[in-house]
Amino acid sequence: MAVWAPDPITLVGLTETLVSSLDVFVGSTDQPSDVDVWVFATDRVTSDVVARMRRTAAGSTAPAVLVTRELERAHLMSVVECRVVAVVHLTAATEERLVSTIAAAAAGGGSLPPNLLGELLRQVQTLQQEVLAPRGLNSAGFTPREIDVVRLMADGRDTEEIANQLCYSERTVKNIIYSMTNRLELRNRPQLVAHALRAGLI
């Protein structure tokens, strides 16, 4: 795992707390590529902290644990976008609690305090109602007709069969498929089907 904090006192304290139980790398300007979990510790989540977390998330697919005293509602969705799967309040950050939270994150789990979980669900609902739904998209970023097309593709149907099933022209089906692969930066139809599977659409 890797540890990052904006000040040396927090960094040293957290590292010393964890080093006896876990294999810790202290993050600085460089970051390792083989980290299982990132731990970010900061008294208050600021825009600068979020920016650092975004840079880390851009170069690593590892989940993150955030240890903080203050996390404003405005930053909640942003930290989730930075792969934060667990938040631990600074005053509750005992060695036992941290180790168990980090282990859960590495295993694909996560945890949020009840008030943050409720706020996150409200923000996701607002996103769905005010941003995605007016554009005909669901939370996975697909329109209903795109979902129909990709499901038929997963069944092994070719372009002509999909067009006949949905009463579209073949050109329309090709345009729908091109739009999805281009938007999602996928190379071909099998990758598109695999993406839809991971998104839970199939």
Helices and strands as residue ranges (DSSP letters): E 2-4, H 8-18, E 25-26, E 38-44, H 47-59, E 64-70, H 73-81, E 84-89, G 90-92, H 95-106, H 114-127, I 128-132, G 133-135, H 144-154, H 159-166, H 170-183, H 189-198
